[in-house]
Amino acid sequence: MSWNFEEVKSKVKNESDGIQSPEQLEVFRIKYLGKKGLLKEMYAALGKASVEEKPVMGQQVNEVKLLIEAVLEQKKADLKKGQSQASLHRIDPTLP
């Protein structure tokens, strides 16, 4: 199977824009980095690639992996920041 890496990167970026909760972030992580995730499929295809294709394909697979990891870290930080700001604005009705 040949991969259109630019399309995969675009899909990762587009899907990451819709992440609004930790649960959605976990679904995203599993989809791309899980045992049966897209990255695992890419590495399997890399193993079957010819000797000439492996260096170029390997670099592209690593770029996709780095993008996914960067998106996960950024979204995790954004969600954490959003939760901490939400807790600042929470009103405690038990206070006098």
FIMIGU-784993 format. One record per atom (N, C-alpha, C): residue in one letter; x, z negated, y negated; atom name. Coordinates in pm, whole numbers, plus 50000, padded with zeros to 5 digits. Atoms other than C-alpha are relative to their C-alpha. Layout:
N
+------+-------+-------+-------+------+
| code |    px |    pz |    py | site |
+------+-------+-------+-------+------+
|    A |     X |     Z |     Y |   CA |
...
+------+-------+-------+-------+------+
END
This chain:
96
+------+-------+-------+-------+------+
| code |    px |    pz |    py | site |
+------+-------+-------+-------+------+
|    M | 50086 | 50000 | 50118 |    N |
|    M | 50000 | 50000 | 50000 |   CA |
|    M | 50089 | 50000 | 49877 |    C |
|    S | 49924 | 49999 | 50125 |    N |
|    S | 50137 | 50089 | 49661 |   CA |
|    S | 49919 | 49925 | 49894 |    C |
|    W | 50063 | 50085 | 50100 |    N |
|    W | 50063 | 49862 | 49370 |   CA |
|    W | 50017 | 50062 | 49862 |    C |
|    N | 49992 | 49965 | 50141 |    N |
|    N | 49983 | 49950 | 49013 |   CA |
|    N | 50023 | 49868 | 49926 |    C |
|    F | 49964 | 50130 | 50054 |    N |
|    F | 50168 | 49657 | 48860 |   CA |
|    F | 49947 | 49976 | 49859 |    C |
|    E | 50054 | 50015 | 50136 |    N |
|    E | 50054 | 49723 | 48504 |   CA |
|    E | 49851 | 49963 | 50007 |    C |
|    E | 50143 | 50032 | 49982 |    N |
|    E | 49692 | 49713 | 48623 |   CA |
|    E | 49984 | 49855 | 50046 |    C |
|    V | 50006 | 50138 | 49951 |    N |
|    V | 49756 | 49386 | 48807 |   CA |
|    V | 50026 | 49903 | 49885 |    C |
|    K | 49970 | 50086 | 50115 |    N |
|    K | 49914 | 49231 | 48496 |   CA |
|    K | 49883 | 49994 | 49903 |    C |
|    S | 50115 | 49995 | 50090 |    N |
|    S | 49621 | 49345 | 48285 |   CA |
|    S | 49884 | 49918 | 50056 |    C |
|    K | 50108 | 50074 | 49934 |    N |
|    K | 49375 | 49201 | 48537 |   CA |
|    K | 50024 | 49848 | 49990 |    C |
|    V | 49966 | 50143 | 50010 |    N |
|    V | 49559 | 48866 | 48537 |   CA |
|    V | 49970 | 49948 | 49860 |    C |
|    K | 50022 | 50042 | 50139 |    N |
|    K | 49549 | 48847 | 48158 |   CA |
|    K | 49851 | 49994 | 49967 |    C |
|    N | 50143 | 49998 | 50027 |    N |
|    N | 49181 | 48944 | 48142 |   CA |
|    N | 49927 | 49886 | 50068 |    C |
|    E | 50066 | 50109 | 49927 |    N |
|    E | 49076 | 48695 | 48408 |   CA |
|    E | 50037 | 49864 | 49940 |    C |
|    S | 49958 | 50130 | 50054 |    N |
|    S | 49276 | 48417 | 48245 |   CA |
|    S | 49925 | 49967 | 49871 |    C |
|    D | 50074 | 50025 | 50124 |    N |
|    D | 49081 | 48461 | 47921 |   CA |
|    D | 49868 | 49926 | 50025 |    C |
|    G | 50128 | 50062 | 49969 |    N |
|    G | 48765 | 48341 | 48097 |   CA |
|    G | 50010 | 49860 | 50056 |    C |
|    I | 49983 | 50134 | 49942 |    N |
|    I | 48912 | 48015 | 48226 |   CA |
|    I | 49964 | 49894 | 49896 |    C |
|    Q | 50048 | 50103 | 50092 |    N |
|    Q | 48729 | 47724 | 48064 |   CA |
|    Q | 50004 | 49859 | 50059 |    C |
|    S | 50000 | 50133 | 49938 |    N |
|    S | 48766 | 47440 | 48315 |   CA |
|    S | 50112 | 49990 | 50103 |    C |
|    P | 49897 | 50017 | 49896 |    N |
|    P | 49016 | 47291 | 48559 |   CA |
|    P | 49959 | 50063 | 50133 |    C |
|    E | 50047 | 49940 | 49876 |    N |
|    E | 48799 | 47414 | 48846 |   CA |
|    E | 50023 | 50151 | 50000 |    C |
|    Q | 49977 | 49857 | 50012 |    N |
|    Q | 48818 | 47772 | 48722 |   CA |
|    Q | 50149 | 50031 | 50008 |    C |
|    L | 49856 | 49983 | 49995 |    N |
|    L | 49193 | 47734 | 48679 |   CA |
|    L | 50050 | 49993 | 50145 |    C |
|    E | 49961 | 50013 | 49859 |    N |
|    E | 49227 | 47622 | 49042 |   CA |
|    E | 49958 | 50122 | 50080 |    C |
|    V | 50045 | 49878 | 49932 |    N |
|    V | 49021 | 47919 | 49164 |   CA |
|    V | 50095 | 50116 | 49967 |    C |
|    F | 49906 | 49897 | 50045 |    N |
|    F | 49248 | 48148 | 48961 |   CA |
|    F | 50134 | 49984 | 50073 |    C |
|    R | 49872 | 50026 | 49934 |    N |
|    R | 49561 | 47983 | 49108 |   CA |
|    R | 49995 | 50040 | 50147 |    C |
|    I | 50014 | 49968 | 49858 |    N |
|    I | 49437 | 48017 | 49464 |   CA |
|    I | 49989 | 50151 | 50021 |    C |
|    K | 50018 | 49855 | 49987 |    N |
|    K | 49335 | 48379 | 49410 |   CA |
|    K | 50133 | 50073 | 49994 |    C |
|    Y | 49874 | 49930 | 50019 |    N |
|    Y | 49683 | 48478 | 49299 |   CA |
|    Y | 50119 | 49939 | 50074 |    C |
|    L | 49884 | 50065 | 49941 |    N |
|    L | 49923 | 48220 | 49444 |   CA |
|    L | 49972 | 49932 | 50134 |    C |
|    G | 50037 | 50068 | 49876 |    N |
|    G | 49735 | 48086 | 49747 |   CA |
|    G | 50056 | 50068 | 50124 |    C |
|    K | 49950 | 49948 | 49873 |    N |
|    K | 49816 | 48143 | 50114 |   CA |
|    K | 49956 | 50143 | 50027 |    C |
|    K | 50052 | 49866 | 49981 |    N |
|    K | 49599 | 48452 | 50121 |   CA |
|    K | 49983 | 50072 | 49867 |    C |
|    G | 50011 | 49947 | 50136 |    N |
|    G | 49651 | 48537 | 49756 |   CA |
|    G | 50066 | 50136 | 49983 |    C |
|    L | 49949 | 49867 | 50034 |    N |
|    L | 49748 | 48859 | 49587 |   CA |
|    L | 50152 | 50005 | 50005 |    C |
|    L | 49854 | 49999 | 50000 |    N |
|    L | 50112 | 48762 | 49546 |   CA |
|    L | 50056 | 50004 | 50142 |    C |
|    K | 49958 | 49998 | 49860 |    N |
|    K | 50144 | 48699 | 49919 |   CA |
|    K | 49989 | 50142 | 50056 |    C |
|    E | 50018 | 49862 | 49958 |    N |
|    E | 50009 | 49050 | 49981 |   CA |
|    E | 50110 | 50089 | 49943 |    C |
|    M | 49895 | 49921 | 50063 |    N |
|    M | 50261 | 49193 | 49737 |   CA |
|    M | 50134 | 49979 | 50070 |    C |
|    Y | 49875 | 50028 | 49931 |    N |
|    Y | 50551 | 49019 | 49910 |   CA |
|    Y | 50000 | 50064 | 50140 |    C |
|    A | 50009 | 49935 | 49869 |    N |
|    A | 50426 | 49150 | 50246 |   CA |
|    A | 50025 | 50150 | 49987 |    C |
|    A | 49978 | 49857 | 50024 |    N |
|    A | 50417 | 49504 | 50104 |   CA |
|    A | 50145 | 50026 | 49966 |    C |
|    L | 49859 | 49986 | 50036 |    N |
|    L | 50766 | 49451 | 49965 |   CA |
|    L | 50087 | 50004 | 50126 |    C |
|    G | 49926 | 50003 | 49873 |    N |
|    G | 50890 | 49373 | 50315 |   CA |
|    G | 49992 | 50132 | 50075 |    C |
|    K | 50021 | 49872 | 49931 |    N |
|    K | 50755 | 49707 | 50438 |   CA |
|    K | 50052 | 50119 | 49919 |    C |
|    A | 49955 | 49893 | 50088 |    N |
|    A | 50897 | 49908 | 50148 |   CA |
|    A | 50135 | 50054 | 50048 |    C |
|    S | 49872 | 49939 | 49962 |    N |
|    S | 51189 | 50145 | 50194 |   CA |
|    S | 50113 | 49934 | 49921 |    C |
|    V | 49883 | 50061 | 50062 |    N |
|    V | 51540 | 50040 | 50099 |   CA |
|    V | 50013 | 50042 | 49854 |    C |
|    E | 49990 | 49950 | 50137 |    N |
|    E | 51527 | 50255 | 49784 |   CA |
|    E | 49896 | 49937 | 49909 |    C |
|    E | 50110 | 50054 | 50081 |    N |
|    E | 51195 | 50111 | 49667 |   CA |
|    E | 50011 | 49849 | 49977 |    C |
|    K | 50000 | 50147 | 50005 |    N |
|    K | 51272 | 49742 | 49729 |   CA |
|    K | 50051 | 49941 | 49869 |    C |
|    P | 49953 | 50065 | 50124 |    N |
|    P | 51482 | 49665 | 49418 |   CA |
|    P | 49901 | 50012 | 49885 |    C |
|    V | 50094 | 49977 | 50110 |    N |
|    V | 51234 | 49819 | 49175 |   CA |
|    V | 49870 | 49924 | 50024 |    C |
|    M | 50125 | 50067 | 49966 |    N |
|    M | 50929 | 49686 | 49354 |   CA |
|    M | 50017 | 49848 | 49994 |    C |
|    G | 49974 | 50144 | 50004 |    N |
|    G | 51087 | 49341 | 49391 |   CA |
|    G | 50002 | 49947 | 49858 |    C |
|    Q | 49997 | 50042 | 50140 |    N |
|    Q | 51151 | 49321 | 49019 |   CA |
|    Q | 49859 | 49996 | 49942 |    C |
|    Q | 50137 | 49997 | 50052 |    N |
|    Q | 50791 | 49417 | 48943 |   CA |
|    Q | 49917 | 49887 | 50058 |    C |
|    V | 50073 | 50111 | 49938 |    N |
|    V | 50653 | 49164 | 49192 |   CA |
|    V | 50041 | 49869 | 49932 |    C |
|    N | 49954 | 50122 | 50067 |    N |
|    N | 50868 | 48894 | 49030 |   CA |
|    N | 49945 | 49989 | 49858 |    C |
|    E | 50059 | 50002 | 50134 |    N |
|    E | 50741 | 48993 | 48685 |   CA |
|    E | 49854 | 49954 | 50006 |    C |
|    V | 50140 | 50040 | 49983 |    N |
|    V | 50383 | 48956 | 48808 |   CA |
|    V | 49993 | 49849 | 50030 |    C |
|    K | 49997 | 50143 | 49965 |    N |
|    K | 50467 | 48615 | 48960 |   CA |
|    K | 50028 | 49915 | 49876 |    C |
|    L | 49967 | 50075 | 50122 |    N |
|    L | 50626 | 48495 | 48635 |   CA |
|    L | 49883 | 50000 | 49902 |    C |
|    L | 50117 | 49992 | 50088 |    N |
|    L | 50324 | 48615 | 48438 |   CA |
|    L | 49891 | 49903 | 50046 |    C |
|    I | 50104 | 50088 | 49945 |    N |
|    I | 50083 | 48430 | 48669 |   CA |
|    I | 50037 | 49854 | 49975 |    C |
|    E | 49956 | 50138 | 50021 |    N |
|    E | 50289 | 48111 | 48649 |   CA |
|    E | 49993 | 49961 | 49853 |    C |
|    A | 50006 | 50028 | 50144 |    N |
|    A | 50312 | 48136 | 48269 |   CA |
|    A | 49855 | 49980 | 49955 |    C |
|    V | 50142 | 50013 | 50034 |    N |
|    V | 49936 | 48188 | 48240 |   CA |
|    V | 49946 | 49866 | 50049 |    C |
|    L | 50047 | 50128 | 49946 |    N |
|    L | 49871 | 47889 | 48466 |   CA |
|    L | 50048 | 49882 | 49915 |    C |
|    E | 49947 | 50110 | 50082 |    N |
|    E | 50099 | 47662 | 48262 |   CA |
|    E | 49933 | 49996 | 49863 |    C |
|    Q | 50062 | 49995 | 50133 |    N |
|    Q | 49951 | 47778 | 47931 |   CA |
|    Q | 49855 | 49952 | 50006 |    C |
|    K | 50140 | 50042 | 49989 |    N |
|    K | 49592 | 47735 | 48047 |   CA |
|    K | 49989 | 49852 | 50033 |    C |
|    K | 50001 | 50142 | 49967 |    N |
|    K | 49671 | 47396 | 48197 |   CA |
|    K | 50023 | 49917 | 49874 |    C |
|    A | 49972 | 50070 | 50126 |    N |
|    A | 49818 | 47285 | 47863 |   CA |
|    A | 49881 | 50009 | 49905 |    C |
|    D | 50116 | 49983 | 50088 |    N |
|    D | 49521 | 47429 | 47672 |   CA |
|    D | 49885 | 49911 | 50044 |    C |
|    L | 50109 | 50083 | 49949 |    N |
|    L | 49271 | 47252 | 47898 |   CA |
|    L | 50028 | 49852 | 49976 |    C |
|    K | 49964 | 50139 | 50023 |    N |
|    K | 49460 | 46924 | 47869 |   CA |
|    K | 49983 | 49964 | 49853 |    C |
|    K | 50014 | 50021 | 50144 |    N |
|    K | 49470 | 46958 | 47491 |   CA |
|    K | 49853 | 49990 | 49962 |    C |
|    G | 50143 | 50002 | 50028 |    N |
|    G | 49097 | 47032 | 47482 |   CA |
|    G | 49935 | 49872 | 50047 |    C |
|    Q | 50055 | 50125 | 49948 |    N |
|    Q | 49019 | 46729 | 47697 |   CA |
|    Q | 50040 | 49882 | 49914 |    C |
|    S | 49957 | 50114 | 50081 |    N |
|    S | 49227 | 46496 | 47484 |   CA |
|    S | 49930 | 50001 | 49865 |    C |
|    Q | 50072 | 49993 | 50126 |    N |
|    Q | 49061 | 46621 | 47166 |   CA |
|    Q | 49854 | 49962 | 50020 |    C |
|    A | 50139 | 50037 | 49972 |    N |
|    A | 48718 | 46582 | 47326 |   CA |
|    A | 49988 | 49848 | 50014 |    C |
|    S | 50006 | 50145 | 49984 |    N |
|    S | 48801 | 46222 | 47414 |   CA |
|    S | 50015 | 49929 | 49866 |    C |
|    L | 49988 | 50060 | 50133 |    N |
|    L | 48896 | 46153 | 47052 |   CA |
|    L | 49867 | 49996 | 49927 |    C |
|    H | 50128 | 49989 | 50070 |    N |
|    H | 48550 | 46254 | 46936 |   CA |
|    H | 49886 | 49934 | 50076 |    C |
|    R | 50102 | 50066 | 49921 |    N |
|    R | 48364 | 46057 | 47199 |   CA |
|    R | 49959 | 49871 | 49930 |    C |
|    I | 50053 | 50119 | 50065 |    N |
|    I | 48142 | 45783 | 47061 |   CA |
|    I | 49965 | 49899 | 50108 |    C |
|    D | 50030 | 50108 | 49907 |    N |
|    D | 48121 | 45452 | 47242 |   CA |
|    D | 49881 | 49922 | 49945 |    C |
|    P | 50120 | 50068 | 50052 |    N |
|    P | 47765 | 45323 | 47197 |   CA |
|    P | 50001 | 49849 | 50020 |    C |
|    T | 49995 | 50145 | 49975 |    N |
|    T | 47864 | 44977 | 47322 |   CA |
|    T | 50075 | 49926 | 49891 |    C |
|    L | 49927 | 50067 | 50109 |    N |
|    L | 48082 | 44909 | 47019 |   CA |
|    L | 49902 | 49955 | 49892 |    C |
|    P | 50091 | 50049 | 50105 |    N |
|    P | 47923 | 44701 | 46742 |   CA |
|    P | 50004 | 50088 | 49876 |    C |
+------+-------+-------+-------+------+
END
